[in-house]
Every structure is written in structure tokens, then in C-alpha cells.
């Protein structure tokens, strides 16, 4: 039998220099500022590569060439990079591997001594069955100064709320989950605490969500993939009511 070729993945980081030409950027910031430096993270492999037509689709929500997965991982990464005014470059040819580079603006300020204007704003319960979405949401919200608890589905989220009925200021709730979907989870949460602000986070169309949550008192809706600014705006509006 022929011996399978060995797959390799390389990860590297570097700093760009002002005036350096950056090629392949099509996702994220409309144009990188050539006068500043960027931190670059590159992930490169020697795999089968990505066809030109698929390169235009990999950042689309719910697009995937795999039988498993939801096609949200890469769009969520793009949302996070965009929220930091960064960009992603993709270079690949079929049969010649793939290189993906993430560019984030370099910051000269010592962030360890910078005051956190959003500190102690409140406590958020983030309920989503996709681990990557939960983790991304937790990171974004923590950076805003919120204390974050996560739950892997509606049942876990409901149990967390029952343990601390007055311990949360807002719930971010996915619409589609196994065991207990978002609509039923919301109804059960209302039995525990009637006045709790709940924001639905979903990749479904808004009209479909309004039908699914008809009669429910939602505090807002956020589409996937989301940006930190989307979450901040909806949460702040919900907490002000």
C-alpha cells in the first residue's frame, strides 16, 4: 500500500512594518492602514488546499464542506477580528496547501494599567450548544467588563438560573438547541424570573425568529456571526429598560 503523506501545520507570528505591502486581504477591514504596524498570526498547512470558489464561501455563515459542524467557526473568528479593526488574508491553491493570516492593529499602550470603564457592569448567562460560540461570546463579554457564565443547552441554562434566580442581569439565548430549544427555554425561565432581560442570538432569519418567539417579551435579537459591538449595544439597551 502506498504510504500516506505526512500532514503538517505551522503556526507563526510576526509584526509588520509601516509601509509593508500586505497581500491577499479580502475579509475584515476594508483597507489596512499602511502607516501602522500589525500583529500577524499565520496558520499554514500542506493539505489539499481550497479551491478559488470555496475561498469566497468559507466566511459565509453555515457554509461547510464537512458532514459535521455548522459552518460558524470561521465566520465567528471573522466577527471577532473585525471588532478589533483587523483583517484576514487567505492564500491557497488546490493541492498546494493553505495559509491563513490574521492581522490585528498593534497597540503601544500598556493595557495592564489602563482603567476598565466597563468593569462590574453586570452578570450575563450565555446559553448556546456550540462550544466555539460560547467561548467567543464569553471572551467578548469579559472584555467589556461583564461577569459571564455559560451553559451548553437550554436545560443547563435553566438549572443555572434556578440556582441563582437573582444572580443574572441578562440572558443571551440561542434559538436552536438539542434537548430544549430557545423558545421553550425562555418560557421556563419566565417561570423562574419574570423580569429577566433575554436576548436571542441566532443565525436564523429575523422573521422566523419572531414567529418562533411570538408573544415572548424579548429584549432584542442578535444575528450570527456577531460582533462585540452588536452584543454591547443590545445588552446595554436591555439593562437600561
Phi, psi and omega in degrees: 000140178293142181280130180293141178291150183276126178280145180226141174233128178244139178235128181218158177227153176196171175250134174281165178248150177305133180089353181290135178283128180245117185258160173082003183281119177226355187229129179112229182301141181300322178204133177282145181285111184291349182271355183239170179265151178230144170277130183243126173249121181245132172241123187227141177226174179245034184279205186282350179082177180236129181294154180305320181292324179285334177298332179279351185249342190296340179264003177281133177302138176073007175272131178204145175263004181260157177284330178254163181096164186245358179071027181250346185301307182292317176301325178293321176298316179299319178299319179293317180296317179299322182295342177254019179059036179253190182207163179234134177247139179235128175229122182200150172225141179307129179082359184234021176079187184213144174232126177241127182239131177254128179247125177234138181301133177286141181243125181275338184293144174281101186290340181294336180257000182282137179290147178260103185291341184259011185300144174056038179285331181159182182242131185245139171253117182254115185247113180201138182278352178267115185299321181294324178292317178301316183292319178296316178298318179299317180296312181300312184291324178296321179292337175280349179103006179272150169272130190237132169243146181237155177221142187278348176194182184297322181295315178297320179296318179295319178296320178297320180291321179296325180291328183221072186301325180257012185270353182240144179263340182196150177240133170256121193234125175286146183279319186250111180216152175288164178070308179210116183285176185297320182296315179291321178301317180298317179299318180290324178294325179296331177292330180277316181211110188291325189264008185287124177294132180231127178245127179274131178243115187203156174269001179285161178294148184299320179298320178295321179292320180296324177290319181295323183253029180303130179087347179278146179268084179277148177266359178156171176226140177232128180277155174257143355287144184253160174254160178298327179294327177296314180295315182301313183299313183291320182292315180298320178295320181293321183284340179278344183286000000 
